[in-house]
């Protein structure tokens, strides 16, 4: 029996790599002779650097002193391989970095991610792969461009501080082209397919998850629409309906000044890992994520893995912390339904993942 493990991370709980370790150990306790292949996955959010690392040629880590989403000093690292820099936004501007009682959507910004990007530019790299997902922010990428030296101004024509979310306040901007990279290709790997604005956009869908009130969501959505108009007036193309524009709090908006290419994250990792080919060699596929819900079907990696397993006609188990999906064709294993204590499966996932394997793998 050959089992393929291809999970995403369980947000704010365990990494995809740890999931693979726990499941492998549990399977071998029951069936020591079974072959288990682990391919930790990602879609642009948390764990993207770990997922891409095995597929890079002579990669090296570069550590940078930077700030998190609420401007606390920290150190984060990105990868360099063959003149390409791989930056994971969640490492600096991620929601998991911020304690729940300190999350503030009108303060949080992506300046720290911009610091990593600026450092990569100083390394004279030719291309940047920016993994955009898992952010604590809805700043439209304004923090990133502030870190690159672009000045944003409020209604009083005063420079907006770099330690707040500039999005609701921007009324004008000034680009110093000498500070921008001249020949740099930037690809933003998006963990979702959402557009920038409206009911399915960055603010309205993901703002509440990051602590935004209804009033704040409205202000942020309005801010994105206004910044889009400012850019268009300046001749900067912004296609706010494009899939992926809503990823990571809309970072593709302000970074439009760098003319980035948007890439669907799940497709990127499926191609890099040759996942479809690996599936054809397996008898059983096990994937998982923290919460499997309707958003998982909006381009997230687990939703795409479900489709791919069906395409290659393989049995699939999906292990998740919780889910609001009532009808699901493959086997859906919810850890919270095994959890008598209610939230203990979140704090102690290894025990419940092992319990799930013992229950469903005979």
Secondary structure in CASP SS format (residue, H / E / C, confidence):
PFRMAT SS
TARGET T0000
AUTHOR 0000-0000-0000
METHOD secondary structure of the structure
MODEL  1
X C 1.00
X E 1.00
X E 1.00
X E 1.00
X E 1.00
X C 1.00
X C 1.00
X C 1.00
X C 1.00
X E 1.00
X C 1.00
X C 1.00
X C 1.00
X E 1.00
X C 1.00
X H 1.00
X H 1.00
X H 1.00
X H 1.00
X H 1.00
X H 1.00
X H 1.00
X H 1.00
X H 1.00
X H 1.00
X H 1.00
X H 1.00
X H 1.00
X H 1.00
X H 1.00
X C 1.00
X C 1.00
X C 1.00
X C 1.00
X E 1.00
X E 1.00
X E 1.00
X E 1.00
X C 1.00
X C 1.00
X C 1.00
X C 1.00
X C 1.00
X C 1.00
X C 1.00
X C 1.00
X C 1.00
X H 1.00
X H 1.00
X H 1.00
X H 1.00
X H 1.00
X H 1.00
X C 1.00
X C 1.00
X C 1.00
X C 1.00
X C 1.00
X C 1.00
X E 1.00
X E 1.00
X E 1.00
X E 1.00
X E 1.00
X E 1.00
X E 1.00
X E 1.00
X C 1.00
X C 1.00
X C 1.00
X C 1.00
X C 1.00
X E 1.00
X E 1.00
X E 1.00
X E 1.00
X E 1.00
X E 1.00
X E 1.00
X E 1.00
X E 1.00
X C 1.00
X C 1.00
X E 1.00
X E 1.00
X E 1.00
X E 1.00
X E 1.00
X H 1.00
X H 1.00
X H 1.00
X H 1.00
X H 1.00
X E 1.00
X H 1.00
X H 1.00
X H 1.00
X C 1.00
X C 1.00
X H 1.00
X H 1.00
X H 1.00
X C 1.00
X C 1.00
X C 1.00
X C 1.00
X C 1.00
X C 1.00
X C 1.00
X C 1.00
X H 1.00
X H 1.00
X H 1.00
X H 1.00
X H 1.00
X H 1.00
X H 1.00
X H 1.00
X H 1.00
X H 1.00
X H 1.00
X H 1.00
X C 1.00
X C 1.00
X C 1.00
X C 1.00
X E 1.00
X E 1.00
X E 1.00
X E 1.00
X E 1.00
X E 1.00
X C 1.00
X C 1.00
X E 1.00
X C 1.00
X C 1.00
X C 1.00
X C 1.00
X C 1.00
X C 1.00
X H 1.00
X H 1.00
X H 1.00
X H 1.00
X H 1.00
X H 1.00
X C 1.00
X C 1.00
X C 1.00
X E 1.00
X E 1.00
X E 1.00
X C 1.00
X C 1.00
X C 1.00
X C 1.00
X C 1.00
X E 1.00
X C 1.00
X C 1.00
X C 1.00
X C 1.00
X C 1.00
X C 1.00
X C 1.00
X C 1.00
X C 1.00
X C 1.00
X C 1.00
X C 1.00
X E 1.00
X E 1.00
X E 1.00
X C 1.00
X C 1.00
X H 1.00
X H 1.00
X H 1.00
X C 1.00
X C 1.00
X C 1.00
X C 1.00
X C 1.00
X E 1.00
X E 1.00
X E 1.00
X E 1.00
X E 1.00
X E 1.00
X C 1.00
X C 1.00
X C 1.00
X C 1.00
X C 1.00
X C 1.00
X C 1.00
X C 1.00
X C 1.00
X C 1.00
X C 1.00
X H 1.00
X H 1.00
X H 1.00
X H 1.00
X H 1.00
X C 1.00
X H 1.00
X H 1.00
X H 1.00
X C 1.00
X C 1.00
X C 1.00
X H 1.00
X H 1.00
X H 1.00
X H 1.00
X H 1.00
X H 1.00
X H 1.00
X H 1.00
X H 1.00
X H 1.00
X H 1.00
X H 1.00
X H 1.00
X H 1.00
X H 1.00
X H 1.00
X H 1.00
X H 1.00
X H 1.00
X H 1.00
X C 1.00
X C 1.00
X C 1.00
X C 1.00
X C 1.00
X C 1.00
X C 1.00
X C 1.00
X C 1.00
X C 1.00
X C 1.00
X C 1.00
X C 1.00
X H 1.00
X H 1.00
X H 1.00
X C 1.00
X H 1.00
X H 1.00
X H 1.00
X H 1.00
X H 1.00
X H 1.00
X H 1.00
X H 1.00
X C 1.00
X C 1.00
X E 1.00
X E 1.00
X E 1.00
X E 1.00
X H 1.00
X H 1.00
X H 1.00
X H 1.00
X H 1.00
X H 1.00
X H 1.00
X H 1.00
X C 1.00
X C 1.00
X H 1.00
X H 1.00
X H 1.00
X H 1.00
X H 1.00
X H 1.00
X C 1.00
X C 1.00
X C 1.00
X E 1.00
X E 1.00
X E 1.00
X E 1.00
X E 1.00
X E 1.00
X E 1.00
X E 1.00
X E 1.00
X C 1.00
X H 1.00
X H 1.00
X H 1.00
X H 1.00
X C 1.00
X C 1.00
X C 1.00
X H 1.00
X H 1.00
X H 1.00
X H 1.00
X H 1.00
X H 1.00
X H 1.00
X H 1.00
X H 1.00
X H 1.00
X H 1.00
X C 1.00
X C 1.00
X C 1.00
X E 1.00
X E 1.00
X E 1.00
X E 1.00
X E 1.00
X E 1.00
X E 1.00
X E 1.00
X E 1.00
X C 1.00
X C 1.00
X C 1.00
X C 1.00
X C 1.00
X C 1.00
X C 1.00
X E 1.00
X E 1.00
X E 1.00
X E 1.00
X H 1.00
X H 1.00
X H 1.00
X C 1.00
X C 1.00
X C 1.00
X C 1.00
X C 1.00
X C 1.00
X H 1.00
X H 1.00
X H 1.00
X H 1.00
X C 1.00
X H 1.00
X H 1.00
X H 1.00
X H 1.00
X H 1.00
X H 1.00
X H 1.00
X H 1.00
X H 1.00
X H 1.00
X H 1.00
X H 1.00
X C 1.00
X C 1.00
END
